[in-house]
Amino acid sequence: TSTDVFWNTAESIPLGGLCFLATAASLFGNSLVLYASVRHNSIKLDDVSLLFVQNLAIADITFTLIKPLPVTITYIAGRYVLGELYCFVSAQLNFIPAIVNTLTILAITSHRLRLLRPPYRSFCTTTAKRIVALIWLIAPTATVNSLAFGSS
């Protein structure tokens, strides 16, 4: 089939190992951030900054599940085994975590700017939650545009 490719073992073993390590490190590290901040409240940041950091961790986990994990599976299997449907879906979802990360970093920057300029006020937690929700609503627009205009 068109998804079968010839895999050189000398290349696929190191690349598969690297992809596995990257996937495991990402899932472990971001899960640890979420666990430590939610369960033990051990990350000492203001509530708004902590919410943004948690949002970055969720977006990173989402990216890891969409990109590096399937690549790892492909290297381990020696060929692409996830099918055409997953290929299409992952291509459509590919940019959402990147857009979420970018917009969250912009939100962190504006939050920090508000803390540095008079009257030195932070966003309230409710506003920060609304910003995070808005970020997740805005992020899929690239995918919707891609599907609507047939550019994928």
N, C-alpha and C positions, 0 to 999 in steps of 0.2 A: 504494500500500500504506500501511499505518499508520505505517511508518517514514519515509515521504517527508514532508518539511516544506518550506514555502516559506522560502527563505533570502534575506534582504535583503543585497545585495552590500555596501552601505555599512556594515552591521554585521559581516558575516562576515569581511571582509578584515582589519580591525584586531583582531578577536577571534581569528581564526585565526593571525595574526602573533604575538599575545601568547601564545597557547597553544603555538605552535612555539618561541618564545624560552624559555618556562618549561620545556618538555620538554627542549630542548637543554641549558639551563643545569643542570637537575637531573641529567640523565644524565652530562654532562661533569663536573660538580663531584663527584658521588658516586663516579663511576668514578675520578676523580683521587685521591680520598681512599683508595680501595681500592688503587689502583696504587702510590701513594706509600708506603702503610703495609706492603704485602705485598712488593713488589718491591725497594724501596730502603730500607725501614725508616727513613724520614725524618720520621715523626711521633714526636716525643719525649714519649711517655707510658709509664706503667708498662704491663706486658703486659695486665693485666685491663682497665684503662681503654681501651686500644687495641682490645681485643676488642669491648668495648661500642660504641665509635665505629664500628668496622667493621660491626657488626650494625645500627646506625642507618643507615649508608650502604646496606646491602643492602635494608633495609626501605624506604628512600626510592626506590631504583631500582625495587623491586617496585611501589610505589604509582604511580610515574611510568608504568610500563608498563600498569597497570590503568586509571588515570584520565586524566591529561592527554594521553597519546599517542593514545588513541582519540578524544578530543575534537578534537585537532589534525587527525586524519585526517578526521573528520566535517566540520570547517570547510573543509578543503582540497577535499574532494569536493563540498561544497555540500549534502550530505544524508547521512543515516546509512546506511553501506554495510557495516557489520560483521556484520549479521544478528542474528536473534533468539537464537541459541545463545550468541554472544559477549555479547550484552546480559545474558542470564541469568547466565552464568559471572562476568562482571565485577561484577555486582550482588552475587553471593555472596562474591566475593573482596575486595570493596571495603574492608571494615573490618579485614582481617587486618594490613596494614602499619601502620595507625593503632594497633591494639592492641599490636603488636610495639614500635613507637616508645614508647608510653606505658610498657609494662612494662620496656623497656630503660632508660628515664630513671629509673624507680624503682630498678632494679638499680644504676645509676650512683650514685644518691643514697645507697643503703644501703652501697655500696662506699666512698664518700667518708666517710660517717658512721663506718664501722669504722676508717678511717684517722685520724679525729679523736679517737676515744674510746679510752681505755686498754683493752687493751694495744697499741693502734696497729698492728693487723695487717690486711693486705689479704686478700681472697679469694685462694686459690691459683688458678692458671690452669685447672687441671682443674675446680675448682668453678665458675669463671666460664663455662667451656664447657658445663657441665651446665645452668647457669642459662639460657644462650642457647638451648640445645636445648629446655629446658622452656618458655621463652617462645614459641618457634615451635610447640610442641605445644599450648599453652594458647590461642594466638591464634585458631585456626580454630573454637573452640567456639561462638562467636557464630553462625558460618555453619552449623555442624551443628545448633544449636538452631533456627535460622531454617528450615532445611530440614525438620527433624523435626516441627516444630509448624506448618508451612505458613504462616509469617508473611512470606514473601518474595513 
